[in-house]
Structures are given as structure tokens and as C-alpha cells.
Amino acid sequence: MTYRIAVLPGDGIGPEVTREAVRVLEAVGAAAGIRFEFAEAPVGGAAVDATGDPFPPETEQLCMAADAILLGAVGGPRWDREPVPRRPESGLLRLRKAVGAYANLRPVRVHPALAGRGPLRPEVVGGGVDILIVRELTGGLYYGERGVQQEPFGERAYDTMVYTTPEIERIVRMAFQLARGRRRRVISVDKSNVLETSRLWRRVTEAVAEDFPDVELEHMLVDNAAMQLVRNPQRFDVLVTENTFGDILSDLGAALAGSLGLLPSASLGLPGRPPLFEPVHGSAPDIAGRGIANPLGAIASAAMMLRHAFGLQREAQAVEEAIDDLLAAGPWTPDIAPPGAPVASTEDVGRAIARRVRERLAPGPLEPLGPVAGRDGRGTQDGRGSQDGSGLAGDPVAAVWIAGEYGFRPLPPDEPAPPAAAPAATGTVRAGDPATGASRDAMTPDALANGPTAAGGTAADTATGTNGTATRSESPVRTPARRGTGAGTTRRRARARKGA
């Protein structure tokens, strides 16, 4: 089978980091006998220069024909004076809308070797930080009505934040499903003391939470969330929020990891449309062309692509473990190099990861992975990641994201991790495939969003039967313990603090 990847290098350091991500994917293909086809197209400022359009029709056609999209970065000061429709960022927004990528998943983890190299003290981040930020991506301020009006006193500009119940429900439901594969804790971030959209967000979140009695829910105002992320990041497991807040908080999460260049992301959405993978960082025009950009965020995004778009668990594991090895032993780009250590180039890092990947994949198979991640979200039950949960390996999103169908499998509260099965060398895991043990009805976005499954229960009540159909779970629901006490509670709804 051939996997078609649309590569959109974009602007600034985008071409440099995507080049190394492609290098690593080529190493995966050569070592594992998998065929990838790469087709490149302009987006953002590069597309404006070439065609006058930041997301030209040719680029859109290429993306829609692909199995997945790898994006570098867009934007830069040279296009700041362009009218809004010609701004590079407008092209990115149109791309996300075209592929229906409503859910942006941004894992934030602190590797032990980097605990003292970021701006935060080691005692703040050294205890183990593993956060999954789930950001709504196609609504809110970035897509609302906007404009500029002339008034007697000058100009008047406005942007509009709009959300609907279905938009909120689908992203919140995804966050709860993801939390079931991790530490079963969701913090929903809003500004409900000021914004009407946030009050709707909170009401919908409360309603969705009723379907997940085994997952703890806490509400938090966005200003408090920003403070808690840098003061007490260990309290976060899954953080779900709207578009603008998620954009800001996920960049703040980079301070925890040690560098913005480390963070990957996956943007998932509507059935039948290609998912989008990109590093969290921007185009960084100040260092573009100097060969010092950190490509690990782009390479880790490629690993997320292998797992979530193509179902290639073994190959994704090899890339993630190669990243972990490099973070511990080098080579390092300037942003993460220890004091006094030699500094490597972007290409040096890409080649080092590619070499490690070939060494891991070529000699023999790695430990096979099952489709469900460890209950603590640290990869301790399915072979991904280290036993202490450190590093980038062990992404729990695979527990619910089914490649190929772009749908979700309801994960019951007490379903044990299935025995690991060696994945095929090529091919994509699809909903309804007997190898997945889940029925198509139980895995489609509609079934998840609407609550009831084919078996007549809710997503919280379903389990997978031996014949691959959704059945009612007979397992008792575990009640998570309240933090700091031995008492059990089905869910904690913390009161958000007052103040704007």
C-alpha cells in the first residue's frame, strides 16, 4: 500500500524542519518496506508570492487527494501589510476549514534530560509533566464575523466569537474519551464569568460529563489556567478549551517542555478528510536559513502521522524512541543544548534521528503494540515509552483515534488493554476491521457525538464483544479518588475563581 502525503513547507523555518521530517519518514519507509509518496505545494506567504493566494486551489486539491498533510509553518513580517484575505494566516485557517480539522491535539511532555534547561525551575517540571491540550480549531474568534468601520473619531474594528452546542459537544466528548486512556481527569478552560460563549461552553461540558462518570471534571478560568500551568503543571491531564484560549495556552506549554521547537500537533476532524500534522512553533523568520531551527517538533508530528493517520504503531514508536534517545544524548540544536555542549544543525539532528530509526526498524521487529494505550497515559501497559512515563513515546491518542476512518472508538471505563498484536507491514487499520475488534457503528464520529451506540447504550456504556460488535459493558465503573483524600467521587466540579 502507498501512503500519499501532501507536504506544505510554508514560510520561514517551515521548509527546513519539514525537510528533516520527510527525511525521517523516508528512513522509516526504507527500513520497514513501506512506500510513502510525497507531493509538495505552497501555502502561506510562499503561496502569496507564487500565486497571490495563501491557499491556492491547486494546493487544496493536492491536500484533499492525500492521506495526510504535513505542514511546516506560515507567516512573517514581510506579509504583514497584505490585506486579510492575502495574509499567510488566512491560508492556514482555510486549510483547517477545508479538511474539517476541528480538534487540535497538542501533547506537552517534559523529558527528564530537559527538566533544568527551560525557563521554569526543575522542581516545578521535574516531577513529571504529561499534558494533552485539546483545542477546538474551527470555531470562535478566528472564524467569526469581523470587520473595520470608519467612525468620526477614527476606525472601529471588531471580531466575533461564536460557538454552537454541536461544535462544543464534539470537542468536549473527544477530550473525555482521550482522558479515559490517560489519568481520567479533564480540566475545561473558559471565561464564563465574562463571556456568553463560555457560559454555553460550560453548560455543554457539564451535559457531556454525565456520560463519563468515571472521569473527573474541573472547570477553570483561562487566566487561572495560565497561572496554574507554570506553577503546578502536574495537576493537568487533559485540558480542553476553545480556539483562542487553546492557541495561547499551548504555546505557554512550550515553556514547560523547554522549547517551542519540541512540540508536535495533530489536527483531526471530519470523516473521509485528511488529518493535518504540524509542529506547534511558528515560522521564526529571525532564524530562517541559518540551519539552527529545532526539527524535533516536525519529526514528532510525523510520528503522530504514522500512528494516527496510517495505523503504523511500530514505526511511530521507533521515531518517538529515537527522539527520546537524542534528547538524552544529543546532538542538540541551540535551543536545547546543555551549557558547554557542542551545537548541532537542523540537518544534523534530522540525520541523527533517521539513523536511529533505521537501526531500530531494520534489525528486527520492535515490541508490537495494541490499539489501547496504558491506563495512566504513560505507555506502561502497551510497550510505548519508559516505565516512569518520561519522554515523547506513549501517545495515548491512539486509544481512540482509528486511522483511515477518522472516527472514534468508545473506550469503556474498565475495558482492559487488549493483547498486543503485531501490525501488518503495510496497510491501514480501518473501522469495522476484525483486527481492531470494534464495529463500524461504534467507531464513527456520529455515533460518538450522539451518545447512543449501535447497541443502544451511550459511549460510556459500550464495550467490544468478541464478534466485533458493541455490547453493553457489565464491568462496574471505577470511581476515581479525589485528589488529596481517600474518598471516592464520580466527578469534581471545582468552582472557578472570581475576577476578570
Sequence and secondary structure as in RCSB ss.txt:
>XXXX:A:sequence
MTYRIAVLPGDGIGPEVTREAVRVLEAVGAAAGIRFEFAEAPVGGAAVDATGDPFPPETEQLCMAADAILLGAVG
GPRWDREPVPRRPESGLLRLRKAVGAYANLRPVRVHPALAGRGPLRPEVVGGGVDILIVRELTGGLYYGERGVQQ
EPFGERAYDTMVYTTPEIERIVRMAFQLARGRRRRVISVDKSNVLETSRLWRRVTEAVAEDFPDVELEHMLVDNA
AMQLVRNPQRFDVLVTENTFGDILSDLGAALAGSLGLLPSASLGLPGRPPLFEPVHGSAPDIAGRGIANPLGAIA
SAAMMLRHAFGLQREAQAVEEAIDDLLAAGPWTPDIAPPGAPVASTEDVGRAIARRVRERLAPGPLEPLGPVAGR
DGRGTQDGRGSQDGSGLAGDPVAAVWIAGEYGFRPLPPDEPAPPAAAPAATGTVRAGDPATGASRDAMTPDALAN
GPTAAGGTAADTATGTNGTATRSESPVRTPARRGTGAGTTRRRARARKGA
>XXXX:A:secstr
 EEEEEEEEESTTHHHHHHHHHHHHHHHHHHHT EEEEEE   THHHHHHHS SS HHHHHHHHTSSEEEEEE  
 GGGTTS GGGSHHHHHHHHHHHTT  EEEEEEE  GGGTTTSSS HHHHTT  EEEEEEE SSGGGGS EEEEE
ETTEEEEEE     HHHHHHHHHHHHHHHHTTTSEEEEEE TTT HHHHHHHHHHHHHHTT TTSEEEEEEHHHH
HHHHHH GGG SEEEE HHHHHHHHHHHHHHHT GGG   EEE STTS  EE  SS   TTTTTSS    HHHHH
HHHHHHHHTT  HHHHHHHHHHHHHHHHH  B TTT  TT  B  HHHHHHHHHHHHHHHHSSS      SS  T
TSSSTTTS S TT  SS   GGGGTEETTTTEE    TT          SS    TT TTTT  HHHHSHHHHHH
S  TTSS TTTEEE TTS EEE  S     B TTSS B S          
